[in-house]
Amino acid sequence: MFLHTSKLQFEAKPSKPDALYARKLQELIGGAYGEMTVTMQYLFQGWNCRIEGKYKDLIMDVATEEIGHVEMLATMVARLLEGAPSEVTAEAVADPVVAAVVGGMDVQQAIVSGGGPTLSDSNGVPWNGRFIVASGNLMADFRANVAAEAQGRLQTARLYNMTDDPGVRDMLKFNLARDTAHQNMWLAAIEELQEDGLEGPVSPSALFDEEHQEHAGTIWHNSDGTAGPEGRWASGPTPDGAHEFSYLMDPAPLGGKASAPAPDPLLYATSPANLGLIEKAIRKLT
């Protein structure tokens, strides 16, 4: 069950309309790392969570907050679109200022949503449910959450520098702070998962005996760079404490030639079996 209040979590009032920036802000709604993605990601992680208590409560608390972030951004986009042209005349297009607005705005915000936001990114590409990660494994999911919040904060920071509107910037400052908080929450939750013995540094903590352990600590040196072996990942114990890092210089391939099997004749793929037939056909044509 969800409860809704008509008041926004934080104010979303621009100083003036800006249809072009409204299009840019769509990325934070329906982009791959937008607020709709983290909203649905956390909701499905919570609904998939099989362990009641603090972890599920954390997931659902953050998920519910993210719904409010979508609401804030949607409201801001609608207010930025106030007064955006809904019709274009020859005189309007002749005005370079109006023409720039018309040319830069997302026309679907006028055609499809009637002057409001759409569930899409800054190029008008619809949001996709495949953006979300909800595996049922908390360690794997929490790591994905850290990355999602980091990418979202990165894009918010870039958008912050694309406007000088104090109202927009004020809301984005709040969003930046919440992204900071959420990254730290997920990082703390990862530490607590390990302390509670639910997962180790490598997730899932299973099949270690079955994996080819001789390959569990090696780094294959496949580039022309020379600085890679200087890193912490090149030598010494691995974070899971079960292996030793080592750098393989000029590693030898362990598999055979990457050859595909003979094709089904009805698929008409070129192969040695039908090469002669192709040559005969060419001779007939010439």
N, C-alpha and C positions, 0 to 999 in steps of 0.2 A: 504494500500500500504506500502511496506517495501523497503527501500533502503539499498544496501550493499556496503561496501567499502572493498577492499582487505586487509587492514591493521587490525591487531588484536587490541582489546581494550587494552590489555597488552601483553608483550612479553611472549612467550611460548617456550623457548629453554632449553632443558636439557644440562648439561655438557657432558654427555655421554649416550649412549643407555642403557636401562634397561628393558628387556622384562617382567621380573617378576613384576616390579613396574607398568608397563603399564597395566597389568591386574588389579592390585589393584586400579589404578586410574579410571578404568571403573566404579567403584561405583559412582563417582561424575558425571558421564555422565548418566547412565541408571539405577541407583539404585532408590529405592522408594523415597529418598530425594535428588536425583541428580538434575543436572541443567536442564535436559529435563523435569523433573516433574514440577519444578517451572516455566519453560518457558511456558509449555502448560497450567499450572494452571492459570497463570496470563493472558495469551492470552484469554482463555475462560472466565475468570472473566471479562475482558475488553469487550469482544464481548457480554457477557450477561448483562453488566451494562446498566440499563435503565435511568440513570441520567447523563446527559451531564455535562461537566465541570471538575473541579479540581480532583474529585475522579477517573473518567474514565481516565483522562490524566495521573495521577499517575500510575494507573495499567498498562496502555499501555507503558509508559516510562520504567518501571521496566521490563516488559515482553520483550520488545525489547532488553534491555541490557542483559537479560538472554540468548537470542539467541547467543549473542556474547560470553557468557561464555561457552556455548556448543562448539562453534567454537574454543575457546582457548584450551579447554581440549582435543578436538578431534585432534587438531594439535600437542599438547604435546604428546598424546598417539602415534601418527604416528611417531614422532621423537624419542620417546623412543624405538620404535620397529625397528629402523634402524639397519640393520645387523643381525636381529634375524634369526635363522636358518630356512630355508624353506625346507630343506631336512635333513634327519637323516641317517647317515651311521653307521656301526658297530664301526668304529673308533671314531666317534663323541660321541656315547653313552658311549664308554669306558672312555672318558675324563670326570671326575667328574664335572668340571666347566660347560662344555657344557650340560651335562646331567641335571644339576640343572636348567639351563635356560630353556631347552626344557620341563622338567617336571613341571616347575612352570608357564610357560607362558600360555596364553589363546590360544589354538590351533585354535579356530575359527577366531582369528585375522589374522591367516595365511591362513586358508582354505576358509573362507567365505569372508573376507574383503580385502584380498590381502596385508596384512601388515599394516592395518589401524584399527581404532576403530570400534566397533560395538555398536548398540543401545541396550546395555545390561549391567547388573551389573557385579561385580567382579567375580561372579560364572558363567557368561555366560547366565544368565536367562534374556530373552528379557524384555525390558521396557514395562509397562502395563499402558494403559490410565486410568485405575481405580485408579491409584495413585493420580490423581488430584482431587481438591475440587473447584468447581465452581457452587455455589448454586443460585446465583442471589441476595443473601442477603449480603450486604457489610460487616456488622459487623461480621457475622459468617465466611465469607471468609477471612477477614483481620486477624481474630484470627488464622485461619488455616495457613495463610501466615507467621505469627510470628513463629508458631511451625515448619513450613517447613524450614524456614531460620535458626532456632536454631538447628534443626537436621542436616541440611547441613553444618553449621559451625562446629558442633561437629565432624562430619566425616572428614571434611577438616583438623581440628586440629589434629585428630588422624593420618591421612595420612601424615601430615607435619612431624610428629615424626618418620615416617617409612622410611624416606629418608634423606640422607645427601647431595644430589645433590643441589648445590647452585642455579642452574637455575630453577629446579622444585620448590624449596622452595620459590624463589622470586615470581613466579607466584601464589603460594598458599598464600603467604602473602597478595597479592592483593585481592585474592578471600575471604580471611578471613575479610579483611577490608570492602569489598562490602557486605558480609553477615551481618556484624555489622551495616552498613548503612541501609540496607534493613529492618532489624529487627526494628531499631529505626523509620524508615519511617512508617512502618505499625502500630507501637505502637502510633505514633503521629496521624496517620489517624484515629485510633480507638477513641482517645480523641476528635478529631475534629468532628467525626460522632456524638458523644454524645453532644458536644457543639451546633451542628447544629440541634439537636433534631430529628435526623434520627433514632437513636437507643439508647437504654439504656444499662445498664450493662448486662442484660439478653436479649439474642437474640433468636427469634424475640420478640419484645415488643408487644405481642398479647396474647389473651386468658387467661390473668391473672384472670379475673373474673370466667372463666369456670374451671380452674384447681382446684384441691383439695388443697386449700391454707393452710390448717392445716398441710400439709406435705411439704410445700415450704421452711421451715427453719430448719427442723430436720435432724440430722445426726444419722443414725442407728449404734449403737456400736455393731459390729458383729465380732470383733477380740478379741484376748486374751491380747492385749496391753492395757496399762493404760494411755499413754501420749496423746492420741488423744484429749481429752477434754481440754488440755492446750492451744490448738491453737486458733487463731483469729476466726476460723470458728465454734467454739463451743458455743459461747455466744455473745450477743450484736446484734446490727442492721446488717442486710445483706447489701451488697454493693448496691443493688437496692433501699434501703431505705423503702421497703414495708413489710419486714418481720423481725422476730427475730430468730437468731440462737439458737438452743438448742440441747443437746446431749441426745439421748434416750438410757439409760442403760437397758440391757436385754429387748429389744423390743419384743412385742408379734406379731406373724404373723397375717396379716389381711385377708389372703385368705384361701381357703379350701385346701384339699389334692390335690397334683399334680398328678391326675389320668387321663390317656388318655382314650378317649371313646372306645367303642367296635370297633374292626377293621372290615373292609369289608371282608367277608369270602373268597373272591377271591384273597385277598392279602396274605392269609395263615400265618398271624401273630399269634404267640402263645397267647392264651387268655383262660379264664375259659370256654368259649363256645366250644372250640375244644380240651380242655385238655383231656377229656374222650376219644375222637377219637384217640389221640396220644397214650394214655395208651393201647387202644385196639390193635393198630397197633404194639406196642412193644410186647404185649403178643403173637400175631400171629407169629411174627418173632422168638420168643423164644420157 
